[in-house]
Amino acid sequence: MDAPRTEEEGARRAEPGTEKGDELRWLFRQLPGAAWITDRDLQVTEIIGYVEGNLGIPHEQLIGRSVSRIAETRGVSDPATAAHVAALGGKASSFRYRLGIRWYEVHVEPLRAGPGGDIVGCIGAAVDITTRVELEQRAAASEARATQRQQRNISLLEATLESTADGILVVDRHGKVAAYNRRFLSLWGIEPEMAARGDDEELRNFVRGQLANANGFMSRVGELYAEPAREVLDVLEFKDGRVFERYSRPQCIESEIVGRVWSFRDVTERDRLLRHAVTLAETSRLLGSLDAAAALESVARLVVQRLWLVCSFDLLDETARKVVVSRDPKSELGAALAMAPATTEIQVRELGEHVLLKLPMRAADRIVGWITVIGWLRPAARVRDLALLEEIAARCAVALENERQYRAARAEIRAREEFLAVASHELRGPIAAIRFAVEGLRSGKSTDRFLDIVDREEHRMERLVDELLDLGRMRAGELDLGLETVDLADGVREVAARFEVERVHAGSTIELRGETRLWGHWDRLRLDQVVTNLVSNAIKFGNGQPIVVQIGVHDDRAVLTITDQGIGIPDAKLPTIFEPFERAVPERHYGGLGLGLYIVRSIVTSLGGTVEVHSTAGDGTTFVVTLPREVGV
């Protein structure tokens, strides 16, 4: 189109209805939005822009319509209506408005009749922002989905942290707590309020008192914070016996170290089972020694090293030994051992933050000693601690009993060897005497003298053989008794008469006191053996001093007492003189097989009686035999 040649021509073209006016109106109608004017009744008086495309109504039909009708709303609270009403009151406003399927950024302000004039209507403008809104909506939806994913990830992370058996603590490079789980608080007994303050140093100072090596713990933590890239796994031991595994590694974000992650796992039960198993295995190995009593000190050291703070053994042997081992020799805990007296029951005593456990060690239905330990007070683990201590006590008791039996077997073997030597010697004597008598008889010398020798030695050999046979029967439990009515006093007189020659040769006297008749239901031959052995001992060891044989009755039981004033029996020998092959004096001085008193006790016990000995070295010996009498005899 050609440009106007004069101002008059240009004005004409711009007038409505002219070619130029139509062109401008057409251009305004293509604007991506709209601009309009209303009167004070909110009736549209002018409108331009792409209205028809948005509303489907021609421009000409919009003139004269109200704003609420165009916006298809009747409510005065509708933003379009409210904004125009506010404009009539002199207030401009901007808002977003949806009309049909399109979104607009709308601005409405008062229309004045000239600068500073009265408000004669409203003037508004709307820009189509549908595309922008759609982009914003898609961005918001994407952000919402991202937020939802982030929330799901955070929830999953939190659930993972809370479901793990480990206690987790995350600390940043500035010593502030970045994260933790409830398991961490539970393991260390930390209140949530303290943890929420986020001060790692405060947490460390709080937990250090729970640890057996607090200084080492604090030093180790300081080393790891000083070396951010270091990764380490170690073990923490608590005063109450708990054991934690601690794993620490750096926290990294895109290869940058931003903090440190700590994880704590309670391995108390696993550690206890392992320690218990190793302790029992080591205990058995140590007790494999032939000297089990000496090995107990090594067992005590092992127990203190792995389990408890103090361990002691009290042994009921010939030396009444006591073994005490303490983890800290300067500790006063050892003094608490005296608080638990020796009893047949298990003892448990609480000593402040410690506990004392004392158990008897039993072997073959007898107590051979006690084991006592002191450790940290752990009520929850007490049953397991007692079970372990009982097992250790049982193994120690078995080892001590095995050692006792081993020593007893060796002593019996030595005694048997000595017995064989003595028996050979004892038999060789009569044989030599009989050989001497036979040679005398062959030479034609005095017959009676040699026959007396043969008779005496024959009785001696017969007695030795009988003792050997009785030993075998008694050990096999085959000692037969032929019970009949017997006069104990008469039997004693017969034995005394039979030893007349030996008594005279020894220079002793035998005085019979008490009852002259004392009847009972006994085995005559076995009773004769008892009296014979005791009278023979009194003559042999009486040192030529008087011998007194007392016969009496006490509580309807026969009492036979034989007292000499001879060499006596040493105190150390008294507990063993009734054992086979045992003797209170050297064999080379007094001879004998060492079976006499063993046979006496076995016979008296078979008859339902008892035999006791009272003696002082160098001041004589008294044997007291008590036998039951049959009622009415």
C-alpha positions as CSV (number, residue, x, y, z in Angstrom):
1,M,0.0,0.0,0.0
2,D,1.3,3.4,-1.0
3,A,2.2,5.9,1.8
4,P,-0.1,9.0,2.0
5,R,1.0,11.9,0.1
6,T,-0.5,14.6,2.4
7,E,-1.6,14.8,6.1
8,E,-5.2,15.1,4.9
9,E,-4.9,11.8,3.0
10,G,-3.3,10.1,6.1
11,A,-6.1,11.3,8.4
12,R,-8.7,10.0,6.0
13,R,-7.1,6.6,5.8
14,A,-7.1,6.3,9.6
15,E,-10.8,7.1,9.9
16,P,-13.1,4.1,10.5
17,G,-14.5,2.9,7.3
18,T,-11.5,4.0,5.3
19,E,-9.1,1.6,3.9
20,K,-6.4,2.5,6.4
21,G,-8.8,2.3,9.4
22,D,-10.0,-1.1,8.4
23,E,-6.4,-2.3,8.1
24,L,-5.6,-1.0,11.6
25,R,-8.7,-2.5,13.1
26,W,-7.8,-5.8,11.4
27,L,-4.3,-5.7,12.9
28,F,-5.7,-5.0,16.4
29,R,-8.0,-7.9,16.1
30,Q,-5.0,-10.2,15.6
31,L,-3.3,-9.2,18.9
32,P,-2.8,-12.3,21.2
33,G,-5.1,-10.8,23.9
34,A,-7.6,-8.0,24.2
35,A,-8.0,-4.4,25.4
36,W,-11.4,-3.0,26.3
37,I,-13.2,0.0,27.7
38,T,-16.4,-0.1,29.8
39,D,-18.7,2.6,31.1
40,R,-19.7,2.9,34.8
41,D,-22.3,0.2,34.3
42,L,-19.5,-2.1,33.3
43,Q,-20.9,-2.3,29.7
44,V,-18.2,-2.8,27.1
45,T,-18.0,0.2,24.8
46,E,-14.8,-0.6,22.9
47,I,-12.8,-3.8,22.5
48,I,-9.9,-4.9,20.4
49,G,-7.8,-8.0,20.1
50,Y,-8.2,-11.7,19.2
51,V,-11.5,-11.9,21.1
52,E,-13.5,-13.7,18.5
53,G,-11.0,-16.5,18.3
54,N,-11.0,-16.9,22.0
55,L,-14.7,-16.5,22.7
56,G,-16.3,-17.4,19.4
57,I,-18.2,-14.2,19.4
58,P,-17.8,-11.4,16.8
59,H,-16.4,-8.1,18.0
60,E,-19.6,-6.2,17.0
61,Q,-21.7,-8.5,19.3
62,L,-19.5,-7.8,22.4
63,I,-20.2,-4.1,22.3
64,G,-22.8,-3.3,24.9
65,R,-22.4,-6.5,26.8
66,S,-21.6,-6.5,30.5
67,V,-18.2,-7.8,31.8
68,S,-19.9,-10.5,33.8
69,R,-21.8,-11.7,30.8
70,I,-18.7,-11.9,28.7
71,A,-16.8,-13.7,31.5
72,E,-19.9,-16.0,31.8
73,T,-20.2,-15.4,35.5
74,R,-22.8,-13.6,37.6
75,G,-21.0,-13.6,41.0
76,V,-19.6,-10.3,42.2
77,S,-16.7,-12.3,43.8
78,D,-15.5,-13.5,40.4
79,P,-12.1,-11.9,39.8
80,A,-13.2,-10.3,36.6
81,T,-16.2,-8.6,38.0
82,A,-14.4,-7.8,41.3
83,A,-11.5,-6.1,39.5
84,H,-13.8,-3.9,37.4
85,V,-15.8,-2.9,40.5
86,A,-12.5,-2.1,42.3
87,A,-11.4,0.0,39.3
88,L,-14.6,2.1,39.5
89,G,-13.5,2.7,43.1
90,G,-10.2,4.0,41.9
91,K,-8.1,0.9,42.5
92,A,-6.1,-0.9,39.8
93,S,-5.5,-4.7,40.0
94,S,-3.8,-7.5,38.1
95,F,-4.7,-11.2,38.1
96,R,-4.7,-14.3,36.1
97,Y,-7.9,-15.4,34.6
98,R,-9.1,-18.5,32.7
99,L,-11.6,-18.0,30.0
100,G,-12.6,-21.1,28.2
101,I,-9.5,-23.1,27.6
102,R,-7.2,-20.1,27.6
103,W,-5.3,-18.3,30.4
104,Y,-4.8,-14.5,30.5
105,E,-2.8,-12.1,32.5
106,V,-5.4,-9.3,33.1
107,H,-4.8,-5.7,34.2
108,V,-7.8,-3.4,35.0
109,E,-7.6,0.2,36.2
110,P,-9.9,3.3,36.3
111,L,-10.8,5.2,33.1
112,R,-10.8,8.9,33.8
113,A,-12.2,11.8,31.8
114,G,-8.9,13.5,31.3
115,P,-5.9,13.8,33.6
116,G,-7.2,14.1,37.2
117,G,-10.8,13.8,36.0
118,D,-13.7,11.8,37.2
119,I,-13.8,8.0,36.7
120,V,-16.1,7.4,33.8
121,G,-15.5,3.7,33.4
122,C,-12.8,1.0,33.3
123,I,-10.0,0.2,30.9
124,G,-8.6,-3.3,30.8
125,A,-6.0,-5.4,29.0
126,A,-5.5,-9.1,28.8
127,V,-2.5,-11.0,27.5
128,D,-2.8,-14.6,26.5
129,I,-0.4,-16.6,28.7
130,T,-1.8,-20.1,28.0
131,T,1.5,-21.4,26.8
132,R,3.4,-20.0,29.8
133,V,0.8,-21.4,32.2
134,E,1.0,-24.8,30.6
135,L,4.8,-24.7,30.9
136,E,4.5,-23.6,34.5
137,Q,2.0,-26.4,35.2
138,R,4.3,-29.0,33.6
139,A,7.2,-27.6,35.5
140,A,5.2,-27.7,38.7
141,A,4.1,-31.2,38.0
142,S,7.6,-32.3,37.3
143,E,8.8,-30.6,40.5
144,A,6.0,-32.3,42.4
145,R,7.1,-35.6,41.0
146,A,10.7,-34.9,41.9
147,T,9.7,-33.8,45.4
148,Q,7.6,-37.0,45.7
149,R,10.6,-39.1,44.5
150,Q,12.8,-37.2,46.9
151,Q,10.4,-37.8,49.8
152,R,10.2,-41.5,48.9
153,N,14.0,-41.7,48.8
154,I,14.3,-39.9,52.1
155,S,11.6,-42.1,53.6
156,L,13.4,-45.2,52.3
157,L,16.7,-44.0,53.7
158,E,15.1,-43.3,57.1
159,A,13.4,-46.7,57.1
160,T,16.7,-48.3,56.2
161,L,18.5,-46.5,58.9
162,E,15.8,-47.4,61.5
163,S,15.5,-51.0,60.4
164,T,19.2,-51.8,60.6
165,A,20.6,-53.6,63.7
166,D,23.5,-51.2,63.7
167,G,23.6,-47.8,65.4
168,I,24.4,-45.1,62.8
169,L,25.9,-41.7,63.5
170,V,26.9,-39.1,60.8
171,V,29.0,-36.2,61.7
172,D,30.1,-33.3,59.4
173,R,33.6,-31.8,59.1
174,H,32.6,-29.2,61.7
175,G,31.7,-31.6,64.5
176,K,28.0,-31.3,64.0
177,V,25.7,-34.3,64.0
178,A,24.1,-34.6,60.5
179,A,22.1,-37.8,61.1
180,Y,21.5,-40.7,63.4
181,N,19.0,-43.5,64.0
182,R,17.1,-44.6,67.1
183,R,19.3,-47.7,67.4
184,F,22.3,-45.5,68.0
185,L,20.5,-43.7,70.8
186,S,19.4,-47.0,72.3
187,L,22.8,-48.6,72.2
188,W,24.5,-45.7,74.0
189,G,21.5,-44.7,76.2
190,I,21.4,-41.2,74.8
191,E,18.3,-39.1,75.2
192,P,16.7,-37.7,72.0
193,E,16.9,-34.2,73.3
194,M,20.7,-34.4,73.7
195,A,21.1,-35.9,70.2
196,A,18.9,-33.2,68.7
197,R,21.3,-30.5,69.8
198,G,23.7,-32.0,67.3
199,D,27.0,-31.5,69.3
200,D,29.2,-34.5,68.7
201,E,31.7,-33.5,71.4
202,E,28.8,-33.5,73.9
203,L,27.8,-37.0,72.9
204,R,31.4,-38.3,73.2
205,N,31.8,-36.8,76.7
206,F,28.5,-38.5,77.7
207,V,29.3,-42.0,76.5
208,R,33.0,-42.1,77.5
209,G,32.0,-43.1,81.1
210,Q,30.5,-46.3,79.9
211,L,33.7,-47.6,78.4
212,A,36.4,-49.8,80.0
213,N,39.1,-47.7,78.2
214,A,37.6,-44.2,78.0
215,N,40.9,-42.5,77.3
216,G,41.7,-44.9,74.4
217,F,38.3,-44.3,73.0
218,M,38.7,-40.5,73.0
219,S,42.2,-40.7,71.6
220,R,41.1,-43.0,68.8
221,V,38.2,-40.7,67.8
222,G,40.5,-37.7,67.7
223,E,42.9,-39.6,65.4
224,L,40.1,-40.4,62.9
225,Y,38.8,-36.9,62.8
226,A,42.4,-35.7,62.1
227,E,42.7,-38.1,59.2
228,P,39.3,-37.7,57.3
229,A,40.1,-40.2,54.6
230,R,40.9,-43.1,57.0
231,E,38.6,-46.1,57.3
232,V,38.8,-48.4,60.4
233,L,37.1,-51.3,62.2
234,D,37.8,-51.8,65.9
235,V,36.2,-53.1,69.1
236,L,34.8,-51.2,72.1
237,E,34.6,-52.9,75.5
238,F,32.1,-51.6,78.1
239,K,32.4,-51.6,81.8
240,D,29.2,-53.6,82.0
241,G,30.6,-56.3,79.8
242,R,29.0,-55.3,76.5
243,V,31.2,-55.4,73.4
244,F,30.6,-53.2,70.3
245,E,32.1,-53.4,66.8
246,R,32.8,-49.9,65.6
247,Y,33.2,-49.2,61.9
248,S,34.1,-45.7,60.6
249,R,34.5,-44.4,57.1
250,P,34.5,-40.9,55.4
251,Q,31.3,-39.5,54.0
252,C,31.9,-38.3,50.4
253,I,29.8,-36.3,48.0
254,E,31.3,-36.3,44.5
255,S,34.7,-37.3,45.8
256,E,34.7,-34.5,48.4
257,I,34.9,-35.6,52.0
258,V,32.1,-33.8,53.9
259,G,32.0,-35.8,57.1
260,R,32.4,-39.2,58.8
261,V,29.9,-42.1,59.2
262,W,30.1,-44.2,62.3
263,S,28.3,-47.5,62.7
264,F,28.1,-49.5,66.0
265,R,27.1,-53.1,66.3
266,D,26.4,-54.9,69.6
267,V,28.4,-58.2,69.3
268,T,28.2,-59.0,73.0
269,E,26.5,-62.3,72.6
270,R,28.7,-63.4,69.8
271,D,31.8,-62.3,71.6
272,R,30.7,-64.0,74.8
273,L,30.0,-67.3,73.0
274,L,33.4,-67.1,71.4
275,R,35.2,-66.2,74.6
276,H,33.3,-68.9,76.5
277,A,34.2,-71.6,73.9
278,V,37.9,-70.5,73.7
279,T,38.1,-70.3,77.5
280,L,36.6,-73.8,78.0
281,A,38.9,-75.2,75.4
282,E,42.0,-73.5,76.9
283,T,40.9,-74.6,80.4
284,S,40.7,-78.2,79.3
285,R,44.1,-77.9,77.7
286,L,45.7,-76.4,80.8
287,L,44.1,-79.0,83.1
288,G,45.6,-81.8,81.0
289,S,48.7,-81.4,83.1
290,L,49.5,-84.2,85.6
291,D,49.8,-81.5,88.2
292,A,46.2,-80.1,87.9
293,A,46.4,-78.1,91.2
294,A,49.4,-76.2,89.8
295,A,47.6,-75.6,86.5
296,L,44.8,-73.8,88.3
297,E,46.8,-70.6,88.5
298,S,47.1,-70.7,84.7
299,V,43.3,-71.2,84.5
300,A,42.7,-68.3,86.8
301,R,44.9,-66.1,84.7
302,L,43.0,-67.2,81.6
303,V,39.7,-66.4,83.2
304,V,40.8,-63.0,84.3
305,Q,42.3,-62.2,80.9
306,R,39.2,-63.1,78.9
307,L,36.2,-62.8,81.2
308,W,36.3,-61.5,84.8
309,L,38.3,-59.1,86.9
310,V,39.3,-61.4,89.8
311,C,39.5,-65.2,90.0
312,S,40.5,-67.4,93.0
313,F,40.6,-71.1,93.8
314,D,40.4,-72.5,97.3
315,L,41.5,-76.2,97.4
316,L,40.6,-78.7,100.0
317,D,43.7,-80.8,99.7
318,E,46.5,-81.6,102.1
319,T,48.0,-78.1,101.8
320,A,44.6,-76.2,101.7
321,R,46.0,-74.0,98.9
322,K,44.6,-70.7,97.7
323,V,45.2,-69.2,94.2
324,V,44.2,-65.5,93.6
325,V,44.7,-63.7,90.3
326,S,43.5,-60.1,89.6
327,R,43.5,-58.1,86.4
328,D,44.5,-55.1,88.5
329,P,46.7,-56.1,91.5
330,K,46.2,-52.7,93.0
331,S,42.4,-53.0,93.0
332,E,40.6,-53.5,96.3
333,L,38.3,-56.1,94.7
334,G,40.5,-58.9,96.0
335,A,39.6,-58.1,99.5
336,A,36.0,-58.9,98.7
337,L,36.8,-62.6,98.4
338,A,36.7,-62.9,102.1
339,M,33.0,-61.9,102.0
340,A,32.0,-65.2,100.5
341,P,32.4,-68.0,103.1
342,A,32.9,-71.6,102.0
343,T,29.5,-73.3,101.6
344,T,27.9,-76.0,99.6
345,E,25.7,-73.6,97.7
346,I,26.2,-71.2,94.8
347,Q,26.7,-67.6,96.1
348,V,25.9,-64.4,94.3
349,R,26.8,-61.0,95.9
350,E,26.5,-57.6,94.4
351,L,29.4,-55.3,95.2
352,G,28.2,-51.9,93.9
353,E,28.9,-52.0,90.1
354,H,30.5,-55.4,90.5
355,V,29.2,-58.9,91.3
356,L,30.8,-61.8,93.1
357,L,30.1,-65.4,92.1
358,K,31.3,-68.4,94.2
359,L,30.7,-72.1,93.3
360,P,31.8,-75.3,95.0
361,M,33.9,-77.7,92.9
362,R,32.4,-81.2,93.3
363,A,34.0,-84.5,92.3
364,A,32.7,-87.9,93.2
365,D,30.0,-86.5,95.4
366,R,32.5,-84.5,97.5
367,I,33.7,-80.9,97.4
368,V,37.3,-80.5,96.4
369,G,37.4,-76.7,96.6
370,W,35.7,-73.5,95.5
371,I,36.1,-71.1,92.5
372,T,35.3,-67.4,93.0
373,V,35.1,-64.7,90.4
374,I,34.4,-60.9,90.5
375,G,33.3,-59.1,87.4
376,W,31.1,-56.2,86.2
377,L,27.5,-56.3,87.3
378,R,25.5,-57.7,84.3
379,P,22.1,-59.0,85.5
380,A,21.0,-59.9,82.0
381,A,24.1,-62.2,81.5
382,R,24.2,-63.7,85.0
383,V,22.6,-67.0,84.0
384,R,25.1,-67.5,81.2
385,D,28.0,-66.4,83.5
386,L,26.9,-68.9,86.1
387,A,26.5,-71.7,83.5
388,L,30.1,-71.0,82.2
389,L,31.5,-70.9,85.8
390,E,29.8,-74.2,86.6
391,E,31.3,-75.8,83.6
392,I,34.8,-74.4,84.5
393,A,34.3,-75.6,88.1
394,A,33.2,-79.1,86.9
395,R,36.3,-79.4,84.6
396,C,38.6,-78.3,87.4
397,A,37.0,-80.7,89.8
398,V,37.4,-83.6,87.4
399,A,41.0,-82.7,86.8
400,L,41.7,-82.5,90.5
401,E,39.9,-85.8,91.1
402,N,41.8,-87.4,88.2
403,E,45.1,-86.1,89.7
404,R,44.1,-87.5,93.1
405,Q,43.3,-90.9,91.7
406,Y,46.4,-90.8,89.6
407,R,48.5,-90.1,92.7
408,A,46.6,-92.7,94.7
409,A,47.2,-95.2,92.0
410,R,50.9,-94.4,91.9
411,A,51.0,-94.6,95.7
412,E,49.1,-98.0,95.6
413,I,51.5,-99.3,93.0
414,R,54.4,-98.2,95.1
415,A,52.8,-99.8,98.2
416,R,52.1,-102.9,96.2
417,E,55.7,-103.1,95.1
418,E,56.8,-102.5,98.6
419,F,54.3,-105.2,99.8
420,L,55.7,-107.7,97.4
421,A,59.1,-107.0,98.7
422,V,57.9,-107.2,102.3
423,A,55.9,-110.4,101.5
424,S,59.0,-112.0,100.0
425,H,61.0,-111.0,103.0
426,E,58.3,-112.1,105.4
427,L,58.0,-115.5,103.7
428,R,61.7,-115.9,103.4
429,G,62.1,-115.6,107.2
430,P,59.9,-118.6,108.1
431,I,61.3,-120.7,105.3
432,A,64.9,-120.0,106.5
433,A,63.8,-120.8,110.1
434,I,62.2,-124.1,109.0
435,R,65.2,-125.0,107.0
436,F,67.4,-124.4,110.0
437,A,65.1,-126.6,112.1
438,V,65.1,-129.4,109.5
439,E,68.9,-129.4,109.4
440,G,68.9,-129.5,113.2
441,L,66.6,-132.5,113.2
442,R,68.8,-134.3,110.7
443,S,71.9,-133.7,112.9
444,G,70.1,-135.5,115.8
445,K,70.1,-132.5,118.1
446,S,67.2,-131.6,120.6
447,T,64.0,-132.6,118.8
448,D,61.6,-130.5,120.8
449,R,63.4,-127.2,120.2
450,F,63.4,-127.6,116.4
451,L,59.8,-128.9,116.4
452,D,58.8,-125.7,118.3
453,I,60.5,-123.6,115.6
454,V,58.7,-125.5,112.8
455,D,55.4,-125.1,114.6
456,R,55.9,-121.3,115.2
457,E,57.0,-120.5,111.7
458,E,54.3,-122.7,110.2
459,H,51.7,-120.6,112.1
460,R,53.5,-117.4,110.9
461,M,53.3,-118.5,107.3
462,E,49.7,-119.6,107.6
463,R,48.9,-116.2,109.0
464,L,50.6,-114.4,106.1
465,V,48.8,-116.5,103.6
466,D,45.4,-115.9,105.3
467,E,46.0,-112.2,105.2
468,L,46.7,-112.3,101.5
469,L,43.6,-114.4,100.9
470,D,41.5,-112.1,103.0
471,L,42.8,-109.1,101.1
472,G,41.6,-110.6,97.9
473,R,38.1,-111.5,99.3
474,M,37.6,-108.1,100.9
475,R,38.5,-106.2,97.8
476,A,36.2,-108.4,95.8
477,G,33.4,-107.9,98.4
478,E,33.2,-111.6,99.0
479,L,33.9,-111.7,102.8
480,D,31.6,-114.4,104.1
481,L,30.4,-114.3,107.7
482,G,29.3,-117.4,109.8
483,L,27.3,-115.8,112.5
484,E,26.8,-117.6,115.9
485,T,26.6,-116.8,119.6
486,V,30.1,-115.8,120.7
487,D,31.6,-114.7,124.1
488,L,33.9,-111.8,123.3
489,A,35.6,-112.0,126.7
490,D,36.4,-115.6,126.2
491,G,37.8,-114.9,122.8
492,V,40.0,-112.2,124.1
493,R,41.4,-114.5,126.8
494,E,42.2,-117.2,124.2
495,V,44.1,-114.7,122.0
496,A,46.0,-113.4,125.1
497,A,47.1,-116.9,126.0
498,R,48.1,-117.6,122.4
499,F,50.5,-114.6,122.5
500,E,52.1,-115.5,125.8
501,V,55.4,-116.4,124.2
502,E,55.6,-113.2,122.1
503,R,54.5,-111.1,125.1
504,V,57.2,-112.5,127.3
505,H,59.8,-112.0,124.5
506,A,58.7,-108.4,124.1
507,G,58.8,-107.8,127.9
508,S,55.2,-106.6,128.0
509,T,52.2,-107.5,130.2
510,I,48.6,-107.9,129.2
511,E,45.9,-106.9,131.7
512,L,42.3,-107.9,131.0
513,R,39.6,-105.5,132.4
514,G,35.9,-105.2,132.4
515,E,33.3,-107.8,131.6
516,T,34.1,-111.4,132.2
517,R,31.3,-112.5,129.9
518,L,30.0,-110.5,126.9
519,W,27.8,-112.4,124.4
520,G,26.9,-111.4,120.9
521,H,25.9,-112.7,117.5
522,W,29.2,-112.5,115.5
523,D,31.6,-114.6,113.3
524,R,33.8,-116.4,115.8
525,L,36.8,-116.8,113.4
526,R,36.6,-113.2,112.1
527,L,36.3,-111.8,115.6
528,D,39.4,-113.8,116.6
529,Q,41.2,-112.1,113.6
530,V,40.3,-108.7,114.9
531,V,41.5,-109.3,118.4
532,T,44.6,-111.1,117.2
533,N,45.7,-108.3,114.9
534,L,45.1,-105.6,117.5
535,V,46.9,-107.5,120.3
536,S,49.8,-108.4,117.9
537,N,50.2,-104.7,117.1
538,A,50.1,-103.7,120.7
539,I,52.9,-106.2,121.5
540,K,54.9,-105.3,118.4
541,F,54.8,-101.5,119.0
542,G,54.2,-101.4,122.7
543,N,57.9,-100.9,123.4
544,G,57.8,-103.5,126.2
545,Q,55.3,-101.5,128.2
546,P,52.0,-102.8,129.8
547,I,49.0,-103.5,127.6
548,V,45.5,-103.0,128.8
549,V,42.5,-104.8,127.1
550,Q,39.1,-103.4,128.3
551,I,35.8,-105.1,127.5
552,G,32.6,-103.2,128.2
553,V,29.0,-102.4,127.1
554,H,27.7,-99.0,126.0
555,D,24.2,-98.4,124.7
556,D,23.8,-102.2,124.3
557,R,26.9,-102.3,122.0
558,A,30.0,-104.3,122.8
559,V,33.1,-102.1,123.2
560,L,36.6,-103.5,123.0
561,T,39.5,-101.2,123.9
562,I,43.2,-102.1,123.5
563,T,45.7,-99.6,124.8
564,D,49.5,-99.7,124.7
565,Q,52.1,-97.3,125.9
566,G,54.5,-97.7,123.1
567,I,55.9,-95.6,120.2
568,G,52.5,-94.2,119.1
569,I,51.5,-93.1,115.6
570,P,52.5,-89.8,114.0
571,D,49.6,-87.4,113.3
572,A,50.3,-87.5,109.5
573,K,49.9,-91.3,109.4
574,L,46.7,-91.5,111.4
575,P,44.3,-90.9,108.4
576,T,45.9,-93.7,106.3
577,I,46.8,-96.5,108.8
578,F,43.6,-98.5,107.9
579,E,44.5,-98.5,104.2
580,P,46.0,-101.6,102.6
581,F,49.8,-101.7,102.5
582,E,50.1,-98.7,104.8
583,R,52.2,-98.7,107.8
584,A,53.0,-96.1,110.5
585,V,56.6,-97.4,111.0
586,P,59.5,-98.4,108.7
587,E,59.1,-102.0,107.5
588,R,62.8,-102.8,108.0
589,H,62.4,-102.2,111.8
590,Y,59.1,-103.9,112.5
591,G,58.2,-106.2,109.5
592,G,54.7,-107.1,108.5
593,L,52.6,-106.8,105.3
594,G,50.7,-103.7,106.3
595,L,47.4,-105.5,106.0
596,G,46.4,-106.1,109.6
597,L,44.5,-102.9,110.3
598,Y,42.9,-102.9,106.9
599,I,41.6,-106.4,107.7
600,V,40.4,-105.3,111.1
601,R,38.4,-102.4,109.7
602,S,36.9,-104.5,106.9
603,I,35.7,-107.2,109.4
604,V,34.4,-104.8,111.9
605,T,32.5,-102.8,109.2
606,S,31.0,-106.1,107.9
607,L,29.8,-106.9,111.4
608,G,28.1,-103.4,111.5
609,G,30.6,-101.9,113.9
610,T,33.2,-99.2,113.9
611,V,36.9,-99.0,114.8
612,E,38.7,-95.8,115.9
613,V,42.3,-95.0,116.8
614,H,43.7,-92.4,119.3
615,S,47.4,-92.0,119.4
616,T,50.2,-89.6,120.1
617,A,53.7,-90.1,118.8
618,G,55.9,-91.5,121.6
619,D,52.9,-91.8,124.0
620,G,51.1,-95.0,123.1
621,T,48.0,-95.9,121.0
622,T,44.4,-96.9,121.8
623,F,42.1,-98.8,119.4
624,V,38.4,-98.8,120.2
625,V,36.2,-101.4,118.5
626,T,32.4,-101.0,118.8
627,L,30.1,-103.9,117.7
628,P,26.3,-104.2,117.8
629,R,24.8,-107.0,119.8
630,E,21.7,-108.9,118.8
631,V,18.7,-107.9,121.0
632,G,18.0,-110.4,123.8
633,V,21.4,-112.0,123.8
